[in-house]
Amino acid sequence: MAQSETEKDIILFIRIKEGNKLAFNIIFDKYYAQLCDFSLMMIGNKQLAEEVVADVLANIWIKKNTIEISHSLKAYLFKSTRNMTISYIRKIKSNTVNIDDSIQFQPTTDSNPENDIIQKENIASIENILSIIPDKSRIIFKMHRFEKLKYQEISQILDVSIKTVEKHMGKAIKIMRNYQQTHIQ
C-alpha cells in the first residue's frame, strides 16, 4: 500500500527531529513556494511573505525537538504561516494584497511571448473576478483551488469549522458565477 503525502511528510518530520538536514531541505523545497503564496495573499508584500515563510521554516529546524505534529505537517506549516503572517500584519498595520506578486512564485514552463501575453490576460481576468470576492472567501477559495488544500485542511489552518469553509467556498463560487453571467455573455 502506497504512503499518502501526509504519511511521507510525518516520516520526513521525524527525520528532521533526528537532525536530518536532507529531510528538512525536502520539506523546504516542497512547501516554500506554496507557503509564500499563502502568506502573500494575506500580507500583500512578496518580500515580507518570503521573510514570514523563512521564519516559519527556520522555526521548524530550531524547535524540532519541542514541536509535536501528529496529523498533518502541511496543515501545521500553513497554520504557522497564517499565525506568523498575522503577527507581521499587526506589526506593519498593512493588509493590501497584490496578486501580481504571487505569480512570481509559479514556475514557468514555457517562455513564449504569445503564451506570456495569454497568461497575463488570463491572470487579469481572474484578478478582476477575485477582487469582488470578500477577503475571507477569496482566501479560502485560493487555498482550495490554487493550493489544492482539502476543506478539512483549510479548517485546521484557519481555525474555523468545515461548515464555515463550505459556506465561504459556496459564496465565492456564487459570486464568480454571477460575474460570469453578467460580464462574459
N, C-alpha and C positions, 0 to 999 in steps of 0.2 A: 504494500500500500504506500503510495507516494505521500510525502510530507506536505502539509499546507505551508503557505508563506508564513503564517503566524508561528507554526512549529519551527520552521527554519530560523526565523528571527529570534525565537526564545533560545534555541541552541547557540546561535551567534552571541546572544547577550550573555549566556553562561560562559562562553569562551572569553568574552570581554571581561567578565568578573574575574577570570583566571589570569588576566593581563595580556591576552592575545591581541596584539595591535592589528594583525591582519583582519580579524573579525570586526574590530572597530572600523577599519577602513572600508570593509564591505558594507557595513551599516551606513557609514557616512556617504559613500557613493550612491547607495540605494535610495536614501531619503533626503539628501541635501536639497536638490532642486525642488522636490515636492514641498518640503518644509518652507523653503524660501518663497515659493509661490503663495503658500497658505499665509505666511506672515505678511507678505506684501499686500494681500487682499485687505488686511486689517490696518496696516501701518502706512501704506501708500508711498513708501520710500525704499527703493531697491537696496541701497547701502545699509540702511537700518535693519531691513529684513534679513540681509546676509549676516549682520552682526548678531541679531537675535538668534538665528539658527546656529551660528558658530558657538555662541554661548551655551545653547541647549545641548549641542553635541559634545562640547568640551565638558559640560557637567556630567554627561553620561560616563565619560572616561574618569573624571576626577572623583565622582561619587559612586563609582561602580560597586564598591563594597557595601554601600548602605542602601542602594536602590533595590527595591523588590518589584519585579514585574512577573505577574503570574498568568496574565491573559494575552495581551497584545502589546508588543513593543511599538508597533506602528501607532496605536491609539495613545500610548504613553508619550511618544515623541510629539504627536500632534497636540496633545493636551498641554504638554510642557511648553511647546512653541506658542500656543494660544496664551497661556498664562504669562510667559515672558514678554510676548508682544504687547499684551495689555499693560504690563509694568512699564515698558518703554513708552507706550502712548501716554500713560499718566505722566511720565517724566517730561515729555515734549509737548503735551497737550495738542496733538495733531492727529487727525484720523482721515486724511484725504487719501483716496485710493486712485492710483493711476494704472490702469490695466496694461498700457503700453510697456511698462517695466516688466510685467510678468512674462511677456512674450520672449524676452531675452533669455529666460531660463529654459525655453523649449528648444530642444535640439533641432537643427535644420537638416533635412535630408537632401534637399535639392537647392542649389544656389543658382536658380534660373531667374532672370529678371521678370519674365512673364509670371512665373509662379509666385514671386515675391509680391508683385502687384495684386494678384488674385488673393493671396493670403492677407495682405493689408486691407483690401476691400472687405473680405470676409470678417476680419477682426473688427473693422469699423462698424460693420453691420451688427455683429454680436455685441460690441460695446454699447451701441445705441439701445439695443433691446435690454441688456443687463442694467443699463443706467436707470431704467424706470422701475426696476425691481427694488423693493425696500432692502436695506442693508443686510439684515439677518437672513432673509430669504435668499438673497443673492449669494451670500457666503455659503449657506447650506447647499444651494444649487451647484455652485462651483465645486464644492468639496465632493459632491456625489457624481457630477458629470465629468469634471476635469481631473479630479484626483482619484476617481474611481473608488471612493470610500462607501462602505455599506451604511445604511441608516443607523445600525447599532453602533458602528464605529464613530459616526458623527455625533450621536447622542452622548457617547462617552467623552469624546474630545471637547464638545461644547458644554457638557454637563447639563443636558436637557433630556427630556423624555423622548422616546422614539416617536410617540404621537406628535410631539412638537416638531420634530424633523419632518414627519409626513405632512403636517399642516403647512410648513414653510415651503416644502417642495411643491405641494399642490398649488399654493399661492403663486409661486414663481412660474410654474407651467401655465397656469391660467392667464397670468399677465402676458406671457410670451405668446400664447395662442391668440389672445385679444389683439395684441400688437400686430401679429402676423395677418390676422383677418382684416384689420383696418389699414395697414400700411403696405402690404405686399400684393394685394389683389389688383 
